[in-house]
Protein backbone atom coordinates (compact mmCIF):
# COMPACT_ATOMS: atom_id res chain seq x y z
CA UNK A 1 0.00 0.00 0.00
CA UNK A 2 1.60 3.21 -1.19
CA UNK A 3 1.00 6.38 0.75
CA UNK A 4 3.61 8.36 -1.20
CA UNK A 5 5.21 8.57 -4.63
CA UNK A 6 8.35 7.04 -3.12
CA UNK A 7 6.70 3.63 -2.89
CA UNK A 8 6.18 3.54 -6.64
CA UNK A 9 9.76 4.65 -7.27
CA UNK A 10 11.21 2.10 -4.88
CA UNK A 11 9.17 -0.67 -6.47
CA UNK A 12 10.30 0.39 -9.94
CA UNK A 13 13.91 0.40 -8.76
CA UNK A 14 13.68 -2.92 -6.98
CA UNK A 15 11.34 -4.88 -9.25
CA UNK A 16 11.51 -2.91 -12.48
CA UNK A 17 7.77 -2.23 -12.18
CA UNK A 18 5.22 -0.71 -9.85
CA UNK A 19 2.64 -3.43 -10.49
CA UNK A 20 2.82 -4.54 -6.85
CA UNK A 21 1.84 -1.12 -5.53
CA UNK A 22 -1.68 -0.37 -4.37
CA UNK A 23 -2.27 3.35 -4.06
CA UNK A 24 -3.87 4.45 -0.80
CA UNK A 25 -6.67 6.20 -2.64
CA UNK A 26 -7.63 2.90 -4.28
CA UNK A 27 -7.68 0.79 -1.10
CA UNK A 28 -10.90 -0.97 -0.31
CA UNK A 29 -11.83 -4.52 0.61
CA UNK A 30 -12.02 -5.65 -3.01
CA UNK A 31 -8.73 -4.06 -4.10
CA UNK A 32 -6.93 -5.51 -1.08
CA UNK A 33 -8.22 -9.00 -1.80
CA UNK A 34 -7.35 -8.69 -5.48
CA UNK A 35 -3.85 -7.38 -4.72
CA UNK A 36 -3.17 -10.11 -2.17
CA UNK A 37 -4.29 -12.76 -4.64
CA UNK A 38 -2.00 -11.28 -7.29
CA UNK A 39 0.97 -11.21 -4.88
CA UNK A 40 0.35 -14.84 -3.96
CA UNK A 41 0.27 -15.81 -7.64
CA UNK A 42 3.53 -13.94 -8.25
CA UNK A 43 5.23 -15.03 -5.01
CA UNK A 44 7.75 -17.32 -6.70
CA UNK A 45 8.86 -14.76 -9.25
CA UNK A 46 8.99 -12.03 -6.58
CA UNK A 47 11.24 -14.17 -4.37
CA UNK A 48 13.43 -15.06 -7.32
CA UNK A 49 13.74 -11.44 -8.38
CA UNK A 50 14.59 -10.31 -4.85
CA UNK A 51 17.18 -13.05 -4.39
CA UNK A 52 18.93 -11.73 -7.49
CA UNK A 53 18.50 -8.00 -6.94
CA UNK A 54 19.10 -7.61 -3.20
CA UNK A 55 22.75 -8.73 -3.33
CA UNK A 56 23.33 -6.21 -6.11
CA UNK A 57 21.76 -3.44 -4.04
CA UNK A 58 23.88 -4.43 -1.03
CA UNK A 59 27.03 -4.33 -3.15
CA UNK A 60 26.14 -0.90 -4.51
CA UNK A 61 25.43 0.40 -1.01
CA UNK A 62 28.76 -0.96 0.21
CA UNK A 63 30.63 0.67 -2.66
CA UNK A 64 28.90 3.99 -1.97
CA UNK A 65 29.71 3.81 1.74
CA UNK A 66 33.35 2.98 0.98
CA UNK A 67 33.67 5.90 -1.44
CA UNK A 68 32.05 8.29 1.01
CA UNK A 69 34.37 7.10 3.78
CA UNK A 70 37.39 7.65 1.54
CA UNK A 71 36.24 11.13 0.59
CA UNK A 72 35.75 12.08 4.22
CA UNK A 73 39.28 10.95 5.09
CA UNK A 74 40.88 13.12 2.39
mmCIF file of the N, C-alpha and C atoms, coordinates in Angstrom:
data_MODEL
# 
_entry.id   MODEL 
# 
loop_
_atom_site.group_PDB 
_atom_site.id 
_atom_site.type_symbol 
_atom_site.label_atom_id 
_atom_site.label_alt_id 
_atom_site.label_comp_id 
_atom_site.label_asym_id 
_atom_site.label_entity_id 
_atom_site.label_seq_id 
_atom_site.pdbx_PDB_ins_code 
_atom_site.Cartn_x 
_atom_site.Cartn_y 
_atom_site.Cartn_z 
_atom_site.occupancy 
_atom_site.B_iso_or_equiv 
_atom_site.pdbx_formal_charge 
_atom_site.auth_seq_id 
_atom_site.auth_comp_id 
_atom_site.auth_asym_id 
_atom_site.auth_atom_id 
_atom_site.pdbx_PDB_model_num 
ATOM 1   N N  . UNK A 1 1  ? 0.862   -1.172  0.000   1.00 0.00 ? 1  UNK A N  1 
ATOM 2   C CA . UNK A 1 1  ? 0.000   0.000   0.000   1.00 0.00 ? 1  UNK A CA 1 
ATOM 3   C C  . UNK A 1 1  ? 0.901   1.225   0.000   1.00 0.00 ? 1  UNK A C  1 
ATOM 4   N N  . UNK A 1 2  ? 0.749   2.044   -1.022  1.00 0.00 ? 2  UNK A N  1 
ATOM 5   C CA . UNK A 1 2  ? 1.604   3.212   -1.190  1.00 0.00 ? 2  UNK A CA 1 
ATOM 6   C C  . UNK A 1 2  ? 0.909   4.463   -0.668  1.00 0.00 ? 2  UNK A C  1 
ATOM 7   N N  . UNK A 1 3  ? 1.545   5.124   0.252   1.00 0.00 ? 3  UNK A N  1 
ATOM 8   C CA . UNK A 1 3  ? 1.002   6.384   0.747   1.00 0.00 ? 3  UNK A CA 1 
ATOM 9   C C  . UNK A 1 3  ? 1.783   7.566   0.194   1.00 0.00 ? 3  UNK A C  1 
ATOM 10  N N  . UNK A 1 4  ? 2.829   7.280   -0.596  1.00 0.00 ? 4  UNK A N  1 
ATOM 11  C CA . UNK A 1 4  ? 3.607   8.357   -1.200  1.00 0.00 ? 4  UNK A CA 1 
ATOM 12  C C  . UNK A 1 4  ? 4.156   7.910   -2.550  1.00 0.00 ? 4  UNK A C  1 
ATOM 13  N N  . UNK A 1 5  ? 4.627   8.852   -3.315  1.00 0.00 ? 5  UNK A N  1 
ATOM 14  C CA . UNK A 1 5  ? 5.207   8.568   -4.630  1.00 0.00 ? 5  UNK A CA 1 
ATOM 15  C C  . UNK A 1 5  ? 6.486   7.734   -4.499  1.00 0.00 ? 5  UNK A C  1 
ATOM 16  N N  . UNK A 1 6  ? 7.120   7.812   -3.344  1.00 0.00 ? 6  UNK A N  1 
ATOM 17  C CA . UNK A 1 6  ? 8.349   7.038   -3.117  1.00 0.00 ? 6  UNK A CA 1 
ATOM 18  C C  . UNK A 1 6  ? 8.123   5.539   -3.275  1.00 0.00 ? 6  UNK A C  1 
ATOM 19  N N  . UNK A 1 7  ? 6.990   5.067   -2.821  1.00 0.00 ? 7  UNK A N  1 
ATOM 20  C CA . UNK A 1 7  ? 6.702   3.628   -2.893  1.00 0.00 ? 7  UNK A CA 1 
ATOM 21  C C  . UNK A 1 7  ? 6.733   3.144   -4.333  1.00 0.00 ? 7  UNK A C  1 
ATOM 22  N N  . UNK A 1 8  ? 6.158   3.922   -5.220  1.00 0.00 ? 8  UNK A N  1 
ATOM 23  C CA . UNK A 1 8  ? 6.184   3.539   -6.638  1.00 0.00 ? 8  UNK A CA 1 
ATOM 24  C C  . UNK A 1 8  ? 7.615   3.537   -7.158  1.00 0.00 ? 8  UNK A C  1 
ATOM 25  N N  . UNK A 1 9  ? 8.377   4.570   -6.819  1.00 0.00 ? 9  UNK A N  1 
ATOM 26  C CA . UNK A 1 9  ? 9.758   4.646   -7.268  1.00 0.00 ? 9  UNK A CA 1 
ATOM 27  C C  . UNK A 1 9  ? 10.612  3.515   -6.737  1.00 0.00 ? 9  UNK A C  1 
ATOM 28  N N  . UNK A 1 10 ? 10.449  3.196   -5.471  1.00 0.00 ? 10 UNK A N  1 
ATOM 29  C CA . UNK A 1 10 ? 11.206  2.095   -4.876  1.00 0.00 ? 10 UNK A CA 1 
ATOM 30  C C  . UNK A 1 10 ? 10.853  0.764   -5.526  1.00 0.00 ? 10 UNK A C  1 
ATOM 31  N N  . UNK A 1 11 ? 9.586   0.564   -5.804  1.00 0.00 ? 11 UNK A N  1 
ATOM 32  C CA . UNK A 1 11 ? 9.169   -0.674  -6.470  1.00 0.00 ? 11 UNK A CA 1 
ATOM 33  C C  . UNK A 1 11 ? 9.724   -0.745  -7.882  1.00 0.00 ? 11 UNK A C  1 
ATOM 34  N N  . UNK A 1 12 ? 9.732   0.380   -8.586  1.00 0.00 ? 12 UNK A N  1 
ATOM 35  C CA . UNK A 1 12 ? 10.303  0.388   -9.936  1.00 0.00 ? 12 UNK A CA 1 
ATOM 36  C C  . UNK A 1 12 ? 11.786  0.070   -9.876  1.00 0.00 ? 12 UNK A C  1 
ATOM 37  N N  . UNK A 1 13 ? 12.473  0.658   -8.898  1.00 0.00 ? 13 UNK A N  1 
ATOM 38  C CA . UNK A 1 13 ? 13.911  0.399   -8.757  1.00 0.00 ? 13 UNK A CA 1 
ATOM 39  C C  . UNK A 1 13 ? 14.178  -1.055  -8.402  1.00 0.00 ? 13 UNK A C  1 
ATOM 40  N N  . UNK A 1 14 ? 13.424  -1.580  -7.477  1.00 0.00 ? 14 UNK A N  1 
ATOM 41  C CA . UNK A 1 14 ? 13.676  -2.924  -6.978  1.00 0.00 ? 14 UNK A CA 1 
ATOM 42  C C  . UNK A 1 14 ? 13.151  -4.016  -7.903  1.00 0.00 ? 14 UNK A C  1 
ATOM 43  N N  . UNK A 1 15 ? 11.964  -3.832  -8.433  1.00 0.00 ? 15 UNK A N  1 
ATOM 44  C CA . UNK A 1 15 ? 11.341  -4.876  -9.247  1.00 0.00 ? 15 UNK A CA 1 
ATOM 45  C C  . UNK A 1 15 ? 11.318  -4.562  -10.739 1.00 0.00 ? 15 UNK A C  1 
ATOM 46  N N  . UNK A 1 16 ? 11.607  -3.312  -11.087 1.00 0.00 ? 16 UNK A N  1 
ATOM 47  C CA . UNK A 1 16 ? 11.511  -2.911  -12.479 1.00 0.00 ? 16 UNK A CA 1 
ATOM 48  C C  . UNK A 1 16 ? 10.084  -2.591  -12.893 1.00 0.00 ? 16 UNK A C  1 
ATOM 49  N N  . UNK A 1 17 ? 9.184   -2.512  -11.922 1.00 0.00 ? 17 UNK A N  1 
ATOM 50  C CA . UNK A 1 17 ? 7.772   -2.231  -12.178 1.00 0.00 ? 17 UNK A CA 1 
ATOM 51  C C  . UNK A 1 17 ? 7.133   -1.718  -10.891 1.00 0.00 ? 17 UNK A C  1 
ATOM 52  N N  . UNK A 1 18 ? 5.976   -1.100  -11.047 1.00 0.00 ? 18 UNK A N  1 
ATOM 53  C CA . UNK A 1 18 ? 5.220   -0.712  -9.854  1.00 0.00 ? 18 UNK A CA 1 
ATOM 54  C C  . UNK A 1 18 ? 3.889   -1.481  -9.784  1.00 0.00 ? 18 UNK A C  1 
ATOM 55  N N  . UNK A 1 19 ? 3.856   -2.638  -10.453 1.00 0.00 ? 19 UNK A N  1 
ATOM 56  C CA . UNK A 1 19 ? 2.638   -3.434  -10.492 1.00 0.00 ? 19 UNK A CA 1 
ATOM 57  C C  . UNK A 1 19 ? 2.227   -4.002  -9.139  1.00 0.00 ? 19 UNK A C  1 
ATOM 58  N N  . UNK A 1 20 ? 3.136   -4.003  -8.178  1.00 0.00 ? 20 UNK A N  1 
ATOM 59  C CA . UNK A 1 20 ? 2.821   -4.545  -6.855  1.00 0.00 ? 20 UNK A CA 1 
ATOM 60  C C  . UNK A 1 20 ? 2.351   -3.464  -5.881  1.00 0.00 ? 20 UNK A C  1 
ATOM 61  N N  . UNK A 1 21 ? 2.231   -2.241  -6.366  1.00 0.00 ? 21 UNK A N  1 
ATOM 62  C CA . UNK A 1 21 ? 1.840   -1.115  -5.525  1.00 0.00 ? 21 UNK A CA 1 
ATOM 63  C C  . UNK A 1 21 ? 0.333   -0.902  -5.606  1.00 0.00 ? 21 UNK A C  1 
ATOM 64  N N  . UNK A 1 22 ? -0.270  -0.742  -4.460  1.00 0.00 ? 22 UNK A N  1 
ATOM 65  C CA . UNK A 1 22 ? -1.679  -0.372  -4.373  1.00 0.00 ? 22 UNK A CA 1 
ATOM 66  C C  . UNK A 1 22 ? -1.729  1.023   -3.765  1.00 0.00 ? 22 UNK A C  1 
ATOM 67  N N  . UNK A 1 23 ? -2.209  1.977   -4.544  1.00 0.00 ? 23 UNK A N  1 
ATOM 68  C CA . UNK A 1 23 ? -2.266  3.355   -4.058  1.00 0.00 ? 23 UNK A CA 1 
ATOM 69  C C  . UNK A 1 23 ? -3.312  3.480   -2.953  1.00 0.00 ? 23 UNK A C  1 
ATOM 70  N N  . UNK A 1 24 ? -2.991  4.269   -1.953  1.00 0.00 ? 24 UNK A N  1 
ATOM 71  C CA . UNK A 1 24 ? -3.870  4.445   -0.797  1.00 0.00 ? 24 UNK A CA 1 
ATOM 72  C C  . UNK A 1 24 ? -5.273  4.856   -1.215  1.00 0.00 ? 24 UNK A C  1 
ATOM 73  N N  . UNK A 1 25 ? -5.349  5.718   -2.197  1.00 0.00 ? 25 UNK A N  1 
ATOM 74  C CA . UNK A 1 25 ? -6.669  6.200   -2.636  1.00 0.00 ? 25 UNK A CA 1 
ATOM 75  C C  . UNK A 1 25 ? -7.524  5.098   -3.259  1.00 0.00 ? 25 UNK A C  1 
ATOM 76  N N  . UNK A 1 26 ? -6.900  3.989   -3.644  1.00 0.00 ? 26 UNK A N  1 
ATOM 77  C CA . UNK A 1 26 ? -7.632  2.896   -4.279  1.00 0.00 ? 26 UNK A CA 1 
ATOM 78  C C  . UNK A 1 26 ? -7.880  1.716   -3.335  1.00 0.00 ? 26 UNK A C  1 
ATOM 79  N N  . UNK A 1 27 ? -7.530  1.891   -2.065  1.00 0.00 ? 27 UNK A N  1 
ATOM 80  C CA . UNK A 1 27 ? -7.676  0.792   -1.099  1.00 0.00 ? 27 UNK A CA 1 
ATOM 81  C C  . UNK A 1 27 ? -9.127  0.639   -0.667  1.00 0.00 ? 27 UNK A C  1 
ATOM 82  N N  . UNK A 1 28 ? -9.623  -0.547  -0.864  1.00 0.00 ? 28 UNK A N  1 
ATOM 83  C CA . UNK A 1 28 ? -10.903 -0.968  -0.308  1.00 0.00 ? 28 UNK A CA 1 
ATOM 84  C C  . UNK A 1 28 ? -10.829 -2.483  -0.158  1.00 0.00 ? 28 UNK A C  1 
ATOM 85  N N  . UNK A 1 29 ? -11.850 -3.085  0.354   1.00 0.00 ? 29 UNK A N  1 
ATOM 86  C CA . UNK A 1 29 ? -11.830 -4.520  0.610   1.00 0.00 ? 29 UNK A CA 1 
ATOM 87  C C  . UNK A 1 29 ? -11.545 -5.314  -0.665  1.00 0.00 ? 29 UNK A C  1 
ATOM 88  N N  . UNK A 1 30 ? -12.187 -4.944  -1.746  1.00 0.00 ? 30 UNK A N  1 
ATOM 89  C CA . UNK A 1 30 ? -12.017 -5.655  -3.011  1.00 0.00 ? 30 UNK A CA 1 
ATOM 90  C C  . UNK A 1 30 ? -10.597 -5.504  -3.562  1.00 0.00 ? 30 UNK A C  1 
ATOM 91  N N  . UNK A 1 31 ? -10.076 -4.276  -3.550  1.00 0.00 ? 31 UNK A N  1 
ATOM 92  C CA . UNK A 1 31 ? -8.731  -4.058  -4.097  1.00 0.00 ? 31 UNK A CA 1 
ATOM 93  C C  . UNK A 1 31 ? -7.670  -4.760  -3.250  1.00 0.00 ? 31 UNK A C  1 
ATOM 94  N N  . UNK A 1 32 ? -7.869  -4.803  -1.943  1.00 0.00 ? 32 UNK A N  1 
ATOM 95  C CA . UNK A 1 32 ? -6.931  -5.513  -1.075  1.00 0.00 ? 32 UNK A CA 1 
ATOM 96  C C  . UNK A 1 32 ? -6.937  -7.005  -1.360  1.00 0.00 ? 32 UNK A C  1 
ATOM 97  N N  . UNK A 1 33 ? -8.121  -7.570  -1.499  1.00 0.00 ? 33 UNK A N  1 
ATOM 98  C CA . UNK A 1 33 ? -8.220  -9.004  -1.797  1.00 0.00 ? 33 UNK A CA 1 
ATOM 99  C C  . UNK A 1 33 ? -7.600  -9.323  -3.152  1.00 0.00 ? 33 UNK A C  1 
ATOM 100 N N  . UNK A 1 34 ? -7.890  -8.498  -4.141  1.00 0.00 ? 34 UNK A N  1 
ATOM 101 C CA . UNK A 1 34 ? -7.352  -8.695  -5.482  1.00 0.00 ? 34 UNK A CA 1 
ATOM 102 C C  . UNK A 1 34 ? -5.827  -8.580  -5.486  1.00 0.00 ? 34 UNK A C  1 
ATOM 103 N N  . UNK A 1 35 ? -5.301  -7.580  -4.776  1.00 0.00 ? 35 UNK A N  1 
ATOM 104 C CA . UNK A 1 35 ? -3.854  -7.382  -4.717  1.00 0.00 ? 35 UNK A CA 1 
ATOM 105 C C  . UNK A 1 35 ? -3.162  -8.530  -3.996  1.00 0.00 ? 35 UNK A C  1 
ATOM 106 N N  . UNK A 1 36 ? -3.743  -8.986  -2.908  1.00 0.00 ? 36 UNK A N  1 
ATOM 107 C CA . UNK A 1 36 ? -3.171  -10.111 -2.171  1.00 0.00 ? 36 UNK A CA 1 
ATOM 108 C C  . UNK A 1 36 ? -3.154  -11.369 -3.029  1.00 0.00 ? 36 UNK A C  1 
ATOM 109 N N  . UNK A 1 37 ? -4.231  -11.613 -3.747  1.00 0.00 ? 37 UNK A N  1 
ATOM 110 C CA . UNK A 1 37 ? -4.291  -12.763 -4.643  1.00 0.00 ? 37 UNK A CA 1 
ATOM 111 C C  . UNK A 1 37 ? -3.195  -12.666 -5.703  1.00 0.00 ? 37 UNK A C  1 
ATOM 112 N N  . UNK A 1 38 ? -3.014  -11.486 -6.264  1.00 0.00 ? 38 UNK A N  1 
ATOM 113 C CA . UNK A 1 38 ? -1.997  -11.277 -7.288  1.00 0.00 ? 38 UNK A CA 1 
ATOM 114 C C  . UNK A 1 38 ? -0.595  -11.523 -6.717  1.00 0.00 ? 38 UNK A C  1 
ATOM 115 N N  . UNK A 1 39 ? -0.340  -10.996 -5.517  1.00 0.00 ? 39 UNK A N  1 
ATOM 116 C CA . UNK A 1 39 ? 0.970   -11.209 -4.884  1.00 0.00 ? 39 UNK A CA 1 
ATOM 117 C C  . UNK A 1 39 ? 1.223   -12.693 -4.616  1.00 0.00 ? 39 UNK A C  1 
ATOM 118 N N  . UNK A 1 40 ? 0.200   -13.399 -4.193  1.00 0.00 ? 40 UNK A N  1 
ATOM 119 C CA . UNK A 1 40 ? 0.350   -14.838 -3.957  1.00 0.00 ? 40 UNK A CA 1 
ATOM 120 C C  . UNK A 1 40 ? 0.667   -15.577 -5.253  1.00 0.00 ? 40 UNK A C  1 
ATOM 121 N N  . UNK A 1 41 ? 0.010   -15.186 -6.337  1.00 0.00 ? 41 UNK A N  1 
ATOM 122 C CA . UNK A 1 41 ? 0.266   -15.806 -7.638  1.00 0.00 ? 41 UNK A CA 1 
ATOM 123 C C  . UNK A 1 41 ? 1.690   -15.537 -8.117  1.00 0.00 ? 41 UNK A C  1 
ATOM 124 N N  . UNK A 1 42 ? 2.198   -14.364 -7.791  1.00 0.00 ? 42 UNK A N  1 
ATOM 125 C CA . UNK A 1 42 ? 3.529   -13.943 -8.247  1.00 0.00 ? 42 UNK A CA 1 
ATOM 126 C C  . UNK A 1 42 ? 4.629   -14.218 -7.228  1.00 0.00 ? 42 UNK A C  1 
ATOM 127 N N  . UNK A 1 43 ? 4.290   -14.847 -6.109  1.00 0.00 ? 43 UNK A N  1 
ATOM 128 C CA . UNK A 1 43 ? 5.227   -15.032 -5.011  1.00 0.00 ? 43 UNK A CA 1 
ATOM 129 C C  . UNK A 1 43 ? 6.557   -15.632 -5.466  1.00 0.00 ? 43 UNK A C  1 
ATOM 130 N N  . UNK A 1 44 ? 6.513   -16.680 -6.258  1.00 0.00 ? 44 UNK A N  1 
ATOM 131 C CA . UNK A 1 44 ? 7.754   -17.324 -6.702  1.00 0.00 ? 44 UNK A CA 1 
ATOM 132 C C  . UNK A 1 44 ? 8.634   -16.396 -7.506  1.00 0.00 ? 44 UNK A C  1 
ATOM 133 N N  . UNK A 1 45 ? 8.058   -15.669 -8.435  1.00 0.00 ? 45 UNK A N  1 
ATOM 134 C CA . UNK A 1 45 ? 8.864   -14.755 -9.251  1.00 0.00 ? 45 UNK A CA 1 
ATOM 135 C C  . UNK A 1 45 ? 9.353   -13.562 -8.435  1.00 0.00 ? 45 UNK A C  1 
ATOM 136 N N  . UNK A 1 46 ? 8.553   -13.128 -7.456  1.00 0.00 ? 46 UNK A N  1 
ATOM 137 C CA . UNK A 1 46 ? 8.991   -12.032 -6.577  1.00 0.00 ? 46 UNK A CA 1 
ATOM 138 C C  . UNK A 1 46 ? 10.197  -12.476 -5.757  1.00 0.00 ? 46 UNK A C  1 
ATOM 139 N N  . UNK A 1 47 ? 10.119  -13.651 -5.171  1.00 0.00 ? 47 UNK A N  1 
ATOM 140 C CA . UNK A 1 47 ? 11.237  -14.169 -4.369  1.00 0.00 ? 47 UNK A CA 1 
ATOM 141 C C  . UNK A 1 47 ? 12.472  -14.342 -5.232  1.00 0.00 ? 47 UNK A C  1 
ATOM 142 N N  . UNK A 1 48 ? 12.301  -14.876 -6.407  1.00 0.00 ? 48 UNK A N  1 
ATOM 143 C CA . UNK A 1 48 ? 13.428  -15.063 -7.325  1.00 0.00 ? 48 UNK A CA 1 
ATOM 144 C C  . UNK A 1 48 ? 14.065  -13.727 -7.695  1.00 0.00 ? 48 UNK A C  1 
ATOM 145 N N  . UNK A 1 49 ? 13.237  -12.765 -8.015  1.00 0.00 ? 49 UNK A N  1 
ATOM 146 C CA . UNK A 1 49 ? 13.736  -11.438 -8.378  1.00 0.00 ? 49 UNK A CA 1 
ATOM 147 C C  . UNK A 1 49 ? 14.496  -10.800 -7.218  1.00 0.00 ? 49 UNK A C  1 
ATOM 148 N N  . UNK A 1 50 ? 13.931  -10.894 -6.020  1.00 0.00 ? 50 UNK A N  1 
ATOM 149 C CA . UNK A 1 50 ? 14.592  -10.306 -4.854  1.00 0.00 ? 50 UNK A CA 1 
ATOM 150 C C  . UNK A 1 50 ? 15.910  -11.014 -4.531  1.00 0.00 ? 50 UNK A C  1 
ATOM 151 N N  . UNK A 1 51 ? 15.943  -12.319 -4.692  1.00 0.00 ? 51 UNK A N  1 
ATOM 152 C CA . UNK A 1 51 ? 17.177  -13.047 -4.388  1.00 0.00 ? 51 UNK A CA 1 
ATOM 153 C C  . UNK A 1 51 ? 18.295  -12.661 -5.350  1.00 0.00 ? 51 UNK A C  1 
ATOM 154 N N  . UNK A 1 52 ? 17.933  -12.196 -6.527  1.00 0.00 ? 52 UNK A N  1 
ATOM 155 C CA . UNK A 1 52 ? 18.926  -11.728 -7.489  1.00 0.00 ? 52 UNK A CA 1 
ATOM 156 C C  . UNK A 1 52 ? 19.282  -10.268 -7.255  1.00 0.00 ? 52 UNK A C  1 
ATOM 157 N N  . UNK A 1 53 ? 18.288  -9.448  -7.014  1.00 0.00 ? 53 UNK A N  1 
ATOM 158 C CA . UNK A 1 53 ? 18.500  -8.000  -6.944  1.00 0.00 ? 53 UNK A CA 1 
ATOM 159 C C  . UNK A 1 53 ? 19.042  -7.503  -5.609  1.00 0.00 ? 53 UNK A C  1 
ATOM 160 N N  . UNK A 1 54 ? 18.656  -8.103  -4.507  1.00 0.00 ? 54 UNK A N  1 
ATOM 161 C CA . UNK A 1 54 ? 19.104  -7.607  -3.198  1.00 0.00 ? 54 UNK A CA 1 
ATOM 162 C C  . UNK A 1 54 ? 20.619  -7.674  -3.045  1.00 0.00 ? 54 UNK A C  1 
ATOM 163 N N  . UNK A 1 55 ? 21.279  -8.749  -3.439  1.00 0.00 ? 55 UNK A N  1 
ATOM 164 C CA . UNK A 1 55 ? 22.745  -8.735  -3.334  1.00 0.00 ? 55 UNK A CA 1 
ATOM 165 C C  . UNK A 1 55 ? 23.391  -7.611  -4.167  1.00 0.00 ? 55 UNK A C  1 
ATOM 166 N N  . UNK A 1 56 ? 22.817  -7.302  -5.295  1.00 0.00 ? 56 UNK A N  1 
ATOM 167 C CA . UNK A 1 56 ? 23.330  -6.207  -6.115  1.00 0.00 ? 56 UNK A CA 1 
ATOM 168 C C  . UNK A 1 56 ? 23.158  -4.879  -5.391  1.00 0.00 ? 56 UNK A C  1 
ATOM 169 N N  . UNK A 1 57 ? 22.001  -4.671  -4.797  1.00 0.00 ? 57 UNK A N  1 
ATOM 170 C CA . UNK A 1 57 ? 21.759  -3.439  -4.043  1.00 0.00 ? 57 UNK A CA 1 
ATOM 171 C C  . UNK A 1 57 ? 22.717  -3.340  -2.851  1.00 0.00 ? 57 UNK A C  1 
ATOM 172 N N  . UNK A 1 58 ? 22.944  -4.452  -2.174  1.00 0.00 ? 58 UNK A N  1 
ATOM 173 C CA . UNK A 1 58 ? 23.879  -4.434  -1.032  1.00 0.00 ? 58 UNK A CA 1 
ATOM 174 C C  . UNK A 1 58 ? 25.285  -4.065  -1.487  1.00 0.00 ? 58 UNK A C  1 
ATOM 175 N N  . UNK A 1 59 ? 25.704  -4.636  -2.606  1.00 0.00 ? 59 UNK A N  1 
ATOM 176 C CA . UNK A 1 59 ? 27.028  -4.332  -3.148  1.00 0.00 ? 59 UNK A CA 1 
ATOM 177 C C  . UNK A 1 59 ? 27.141  -2.860  -3.494  1.00 0.00 ? 59 UNK A C  1 
ATOM 178 N N  . UNK A 1 60 ? 26.135  -2.322  -4.144  1.00 0.00 ? 60 UNK A N  1 
ATOM 179 C CA . UNK A 1 60 ? 26.144  -0.900  -4.510  1.00 0.00 ? 60 UNK A CA 1 
ATOM 180 C C  . UNK A 1 60 ? 26.189  -0.012  -3.266  1.00 0.00 ? 60 UNK A C  1 
ATOM 181 N N  . UNK A 1 61 ? 25.436  -0.377  -2.253  1.00 0.00 ? 61 UNK A N  1 
ATOM 182 C CA . UNK A 1 61 ? 25.435  0.399   -1.009  1.00 0.00 ? 61 UNK A CA 1 
ATOM 183 C C  . UNK A 1 61 ? 26.803  0.347   -0.353  1.00 0.00 ? 61 UNK A C  1 
ATOM 184 N N  . UNK A 1 62 ? 27.430  -0.817  -0.373  1.00 0.00 ? 62 UNK A N  1 
ATOM 185 C CA . UNK A 1 62 ? 28.757  -0.965  0.208   1.00 0.00 ? 62 UNK A CA 1 
ATOM 186 C C  . UNK A 1 62 ? 29.778  -0.115  -0.543  1.00 0.00 ? 62 UNK A C  1 
ATOM 187 N N  . UNK A 1 63 ? 29.708  -0.130  -1.849  1.00 0.00 ? 63 UNK A N  1 
ATOM 188 C CA . UNK A 1 63 ? 30.625  0.671   -2.661  1.00 0.00 ? 63 UNK A CA 1 
ATOM 189 C C  . UNK A 1 63 ? 30.430  2.157   -2.362  1.00 0.00 ? 63 UNK A C  1 
ATOM 190 N N  . UNK A 1 64 ? 29.187  2.588   -2.274  1.00 0.00 ? 64 UNK A N  1 
ATOM 191 C CA . UNK A 1 64 ? 28.897  3.993   -1.968  1.00 0.00 ? 64 UNK A CA 1 
ATOM 192 C C  . UNK A 1 64 ? 29.424  4.375   -0.598  1.00 0.00 ? 64 UNK A C  1 
ATOM 193 N N  . UNK A 1 65 ? 29.230  3.519   0.382   1.00 0.00 ? 65 UNK A N  1 
ATOM 194 C CA . UNK A 1 65 ? 29.713  3.806   1.736   1.00 0.00 ? 65 UNK A CA 1 
ATOM 195 C C  . UNK A 1 65 ? 31.236  3.872   1.760   1.00 0.00 ? 65 UNK A C  1 
ATOM 196 N N  . UNK A 1 66 ? 31.882  2.981   1.039   1.00 0.00 ? 66 UNK A N  1 
ATOM 197 C CA . UNK A 1 66 ? 33.352  2.985   0.982   1.00 0.00 ? 66 UNK A CA 1 
ATOM 198 C C  . UNK A 1 66 ? 33.854  4.272   0.336   1.00 0.00 ? 66 UNK A C  1 
ATOM 199 N N  . UNK A 1 67 ? 33.258  4.666   -0.756  1.00 0.00 ? 67 UNK A N  1 
ATOM 200 C CA . UNK A 1 67 ? 33.666  5.900   -1.441  1.00 0.00 ? 67 UNK A CA 1 
ATOM 201 C C  . UNK A 1 67 ? 33.454  7.118   -0.556  1.00 0.00 ? 67 UNK A C  1 
ATOM 202 N N  . UNK A 1 68 ? 32.325  7.175   0.121   1.00 0.00 ? 68 UNK A N  1 
ATOM 203 C CA . UNK A 1 68 ? 32.052  8.294   1.012   1.00 0.00 ? 68 UNK A CA 1 
ATOM 204 C C  . UNK A 1 68 ? 33.075  8.327   2.138   1.00 0.00 ? 68 UNK A C  1 
ATOM 205 N N  . UNK A 1 69 ? 33.377  7.179   2.705   1.00 0.00 ? 69 UNK A N  1 
ATOM 206 C CA . UNK A 1 69 ? 34.374  7.099   3.776   1.00 0.00 ? 69 UNK A CA 1 
ATOM 207 C C  . UNK A 1 69 ? 35.733  7.594   3.295   1.00 0.00 ? 69 UNK A C  1 
ATOM 208 N N  . UNK A 1 70 ? 36.117  7.191   2.088   1.00 0.00 ? 70 UNK A N  1 
ATOM 209 C CA . UNK A 1 70 ? 37.394  7.645   1.538   1.00 0.00 ? 70 UNK A CA 1 
ATOM 210 C C  . UNK A 1 70 ? 37.401  9.150   1.310   1.00 0.00 ? 70 UNK A C  1 
ATOM 211 N N  . UNK A 1 71 ? 36.332  9.693   0.824   1.00 0.00 ? 71 UNK A N  1 
ATOM 212 C CA . UNK A 1 71 ? 36.240  11.127  0.588   1.00 0.00 ? 71 UNK A CA 1 
ATOM 213 C C  . UNK A 1 71 ? 36.335  11.911  1.892   1.00 0.00 ? 71 UNK A C  1 
ATOM 214 N N  . UNK A 1 72 ? 35.735  11.404  2.946   1.00 0.00 ? 72 UNK A N  1 
ATOM 215 C CA . UNK A 1 72 ? 35.748  12.080  4.223   1.00 0.00 ? 72 UNK A CA 1 
ATOM 216 C C  . UNK A 1 72 ? 37.129  12.062  4.866   1.00 0.00 ? 72 UNK A C  1 
ATOM 217 N N  . UNK A 1 73 ? 37.927  11.038  4.542   1.00 0.00 ? 73 UNK A N  1 
ATOM 218 C CA . UNK A 1 73 ? 39.279  10.954  5.087   1.00 0.00 ? 73 UNK A CA 1 
ATOM 219 C C  . UNK A 1 73 ? 40.248  11.898  4.386   1.00 0.00 ? 73 UNK A C  1 
ATOM 220 N N  . UNK A 1 74 ? 39.947  12.275  3.161   1.00 0.00 ? 74 UNK A N  1 
ATOM 221 C CA . UNK A 1 74 ? 40.875  13.117  2.392   1.00 0.00 ? 74 UNK A CA 1 
ATOM 222 C C  . UNK A 1 74 ? 40.768  14.564  2.743   1.00 0.00 ? 74 UNK A C  1 
# 
